[in-house]
Amino acid sequence: MADPHRPRQDFGAAGGTGDRGDGMTAEAWIAAAREWASDAGPAASGPRLFSAPEARTDWLRGVRGFLAAHPQLRAEIESQAEPRPVRAAPSGWVEPRQWTGCLPAAALLALADADAARLDRVRDRVPAVLALADWVPPHHAHSRPLDLSAAGVLGHLALYLDLARDLLPEGERRSIAAAIALRGVRTFVAMCGQRRAPWTTARHNWATVIAGQVGMACLAAWEAVAEPREALA
């Protein structure tokens, strides 16, 4: 039973109860699943990860209403959307998630406010992180080229691509999707098949976390991924 004192999080389709925290009805989830399973694949417009096509207007209305009703939450998202200085560790290693951590929040606000100019403050972060040859820290060298850090970058890029899809230039969309396909999905499938990285056979949660981030990235970059349904399987 839903907590009556808990703020309603109605980010889903109109008519959702909000009890599950997303507000989407079972019918909306089924429609979204059918979209992904169809031969045509997902719709070209976005966002795709949060609602079925016919529910997107209601979803966006819910996001805007929720942000307006919770100014403290909006202020926190505003803070997260600000690009922060990138600092190197004593070893010289620069954690790549420093580049990408602001991207999802910036994309969400750009979409909610219909303000593509907001993305200008973070746009330089994308080519910077894509130019890095390695997203894996030295102490995880045994997991190269994909570990928790790299998976986090993929998750950030996926959310940025999905939320800002209709606001980004085509070239930027393509470069992000290509990086996700090559450095994320293709690498993940190969590493799982070879089982050479420790996390592919470990009993802890690395494999689950990495699979979740890569799976989300695969859905966001669907058109750029070779045989995406097989990759997700």
PLY file of the C-alpha trace (Angstrom):
ply
format ascii 1.0
element vertex 233
property float x
property float y
property float z
element edge 232
property int vertex1
property int vertex2
end_header
0.00 0.00 0.00
1.32 3.41 -0.90
2.51 5.72 1.88
-0.01 8.61 1.96
2.75 10.95 3.19
5.13 10.11 0.36
5.17 12.67 -2.49
3.49 11.26 -5.55
5.93 10.54 -8.36
3.68 10.56 -11.39
6.21 10.41 -14.20
4.28 7.89 -16.26
1.13 7.73 -18.30
-1.96 9.66 -17.30
-4.09 7.69 -14.91
-1.16 5.99 -13.18
-1.51 5.42 -9.47
2.05 6.42 -8.63
2.21 3.54 -6.13
5.17 1.97 -7.93
7.00 5.28 -8.03
6.80 5.71 -11.80
3.09 6.35 -12.33
2.85 4.18 -15.44
-0.12 1.90 -15.84
0.29 -1.76 -16.76
-1.22 -0.96 -20.16
1.48 1.67 -20.79
4.24 -0.77 -19.88
2.78 -3.38 -22.23
2.60 -0.82 -25.04
6.23 0.14 -24.44
7.29 -3.51 -24.52
5.43 -4.05 -27.78
7.22 -1.07 -29.29
10.62 -2.59 -28.53
9.56 -6.05 -29.71
8.11 -4.91 -33.04
10.02 -5.46 -36.25
10.14 -1.71 -36.78
11.96 -1.16 -33.48
11.51 1.93 -31.31
10.20 5.23 -32.56
12.73 7.69 -33.96
11.77 10.42 -31.51
12.49 10.41 -27.81
12.59 9.93 -24.98
12.20 6.17 -25.39
13.31 4.82 -22.04
10.52 6.31 -19.94
7.22 5.85 -21.77
5.42 4.38 -24.73
5.05 6.72 -27.76
1.38 7.48 -27.15
2.09 8.36 -23.50
5.01 10.73 -24.05
2.94 13.91 -23.94
1.40 12.86 -20.64
4.79 11.75 -19.31
6.38 15.10 -20.09
3.43 16.94 -18.56
3.90 14.84 -15.43
7.62 15.64 -15.28
6.97 19.36 -15.58
4.25 19.25 -12.97
6.40 17.26 -10.57
9.34 19.65 -10.90
7.05 22.63 -10.36
5.53 21.04 -7.26
8.92 20.13 -5.76
11.23 23.16 -6.03
13.82 21.62 -3.71
14.14 18.61 -6.00
14.39 20.88 -9.02
17.13 22.86 -7.28
19.06 19.63 -6.68
18.70 18.66 -10.35
19.83 22.15 -11.34
22.91 21.64 -9.19
23.63 18.25 -10.74
23.27 19.74 -14.23
26.14 22.17 -13.66
29.46 20.98 -15.11
32.08 20.79 -12.38
35.85 21.04 -12.73
37.49 17.80 -13.75
40.28 16.86 -11.36
42.95 14.19 -11.66
43.79 11.73 -8.89
47.32 11.80 -7.42
48.20 9.05 -9.88
47.17 11.30 -12.76
44.07 9.27 -13.57
40.98 11.30 -14.44
37.74 9.51 -13.55
35.67 9.78 -16.78
32.36 10.03 -14.92
33.48 13.51 -13.89
32.92 14.47 -17.53
29.54 12.82 -17.90
27.89 13.09 -14.48
26.11 16.34 -15.34
24.70 15.14 -18.67
21.48 13.35 -17.59
20.30 16.21 -15.36
21.09 18.81 -18.00
19.19 16.80 -20.62
16.18 16.36 -18.35
15.92 20.09 -17.66
16.47 20.96 -21.32
13.59 18.66 -22.24
11.31 19.78 -19.42
11.92 23.47 -20.13
12.02 23.08 -23.93
15.35 24.90 -23.74
17.97 23.41 -26.05
20.37 26.22 -25.14
20.82 24.65 -21.71
22.77 21.86 -23.39
25.40 24.35 -24.58
26.85 24.41 -21.04
27.61 20.69 -21.10
28.03 19.91 -24.79
31.84 20.02 -24.66
31.75 17.14 -22.15
30.65 14.65 -24.78
33.59 14.92 -27.22
35.96 15.14 -24.24
34.89 11.79 -22.81
34.57 10.15 -26.23
38.18 11.18 -26.95
39.47 9.31 -23.89
41.13 6.09 -24.97
40.37 4.37 -21.68
37.38 4.65 -19.31
38.76 2.06 -16.88
40.93 3.19 -13.94
44.43 1.71 -13.52
43.46 -0.34 -10.46
40.81 -2.09 -12.57
43.20 -2.85 -15.43
42.27 -6.54 -15.21
38.74 -5.56 -16.34
39.68 -3.46 -19.36
38.06 -2.23 -21.50
34.81 -2.36 -19.49
34.25 -2.05 -15.75
31.96 -0.16 -13.36
33.47 3.21 -14.27
33.11 2.63 -18.01
29.58 1.29 -17.51
28.71 4.45 -15.57
29.88 6.57 -18.50
27.70 4.50 -20.83
24.70 4.99 -18.53
25.21 8.75 -18.45
25.59 8.93 -22.23
22.49 6.78 -22.72
20.28 9.01 -20.56
21.68 12.14 -22.20
21.06 10.73 -25.67
17.56 9.54 -24.82
16.31 12.62 -22.99
17.91 15.15 -25.35
17.45 13.11 -28.54
15.16 15.63 -30.24
17.31 18.59 -29.14
20.72 17.34 -30.29
22.28 17.83 -33.73
22.27 14.67 -35.79
26.06 14.45 -35.77
26.19 14.47 -31.98
23.48 11.83 -31.73
25.35 9.62 -34.15
28.70 9.98 -32.39
27.20 9.09 -28.99
25.26 6.15 -30.42
28.35 4.85 -32.24
30.43 5.01 -29.05
27.73 3.17 -27.12
27.52 0.48 -29.78
31.29 -0.08 -30.04
32.65 0.65 -26.57
29.56 -0.55 -24.72
27.38 -3.19 -26.32
29.90 -4.86 -28.62
32.57 -4.89 -25.91
30.15 -6.27 -23.30
28.99 -9.12 -25.54
32.58 -10.04 -26.41
33.81 -9.95 -22.81
30.89 -12.04 -21.57
31.54 -14.57 -24.31
35.25 -14.80 -23.52
34.73 -14.65 -19.74
38.21 -13.23 -19.31
37.33 -10.30 -17.04
36.86 -11.25 -13.36
33.43 -9.61 -13.14
32.00 -11.90 -15.83
32.22 -14.90 -13.47
32.26 -13.24 -10.02
29.49 -13.73 -7.47
29.26 -10.05 -6.52
27.03 -7.51 -8.27
29.42 -6.07 -10.84
27.99 -8.13 -13.69
24.44 -7.08 -12.80
25.31 -3.38 -12.57
27.35 -3.39 -15.77
24.67 -5.37 -17.64
22.02 -2.87 -16.53
23.98 0.14 -17.73
24.92 -1.49 -21.03
21.36 -2.71 -21.57
19.98 0.78 -21.06
22.61 2.14 -23.43
21.68 -0.47 -26.02
18.04 0.62 -25.91
19.02 4.29 -26.25
21.33 3.66 -29.22
19.18 0.96 -30.81
19.75 1.88 -34.47
23.54 1.92 -34.11
23.78 -1.49 -32.46
24.29 -4.57 -34.60
21.57 -7.12 -33.73
20.36 -5.26 -30.63
17.80 -7.89 -29.61
20.50 -10.57 -29.56
22.77 -8.26 -27.58
20.10 -7.70 -24.97
19.47 -11.41 -24.69
0 1
1 2
2 3
3 4
4 5
5 6
6 7
7 8
8 9
9 10
10 11
11 12
12 13
13 14
14 15
15 16
16 17
17 18
18 19
19 20
20 21
21 22
22 23
23 24
24 25
25 26
26 27
27 28
28 29
29 30
30 31
31 32
32 33
33 34
34 35
35 36
36 37
37 38
38 39
39 40
40 41
41 42
42 43
43 44
44 45
45 46
46 47
47 48
48 49
49 50
50 51
51 52
52 53
53 54
54 55
55 56
56 57
57 58
58 59
59 60
60 61
61 62
62 63
63 64
64 65
65 66
66 67
67 68
68 69
69 70
70 71
71 72
72 73
73 74
74 75
75 76
76 77
77 78
78 79
79 80
80 81
81 82
82 83
83 84
84 85
85 86
86 87
87 88
88 89
89 90
90 91
91 92
92 93
93 94
94 95
95 96
96 97
97 98
98 99
99 100
100 101
101 102
102 103
103 104
104 105
105 106
106 107
107 108
108 109
109 110
110 111
111 112
112 113
113 114
114 115
115 116
116 117
117 118
118 119
119 120
120 121
121 122
122 123
123 124
124 125
125 126
126 127
127 128
128 129
129 130
130 131
131 132
132 133
133 134
134 135
135 136
136 137
137 138
138 139
139 140
140 141
141 142
142 143
143 144
144 145
145 146
146 147
147 148
148 149
149 150
150 151
151 152
152 153
153 154
154 155
155 156
156 157
157 158
158 159
159 160
160 161
161 162
162 163
163 164
164 165
165 166
166 167
167 168
168 169
169 170
170 171
171 172
172 173
173 174
174 175
175 176
176 177
177 178
178 179
179 180
180 181
181 182
182 183
183 184
184 185
185 186
186 187
187 188
188 189
189 190
190 191
191 192
192 193
193 194
194 195
195 196
196 197
197 198
198 199
199 200
200 201
201 202
202 203
203 204
204 205
205 206
206 207
207 208
208 209
209 210
210 211
211 212
212 213
213 214
214 215
215 216
216 217
217 218
218 219
219 220
220 221
221 222
222 223
223 224
224 225
225 226
226 227
227 228
228 229
229 230
230 231
231 232
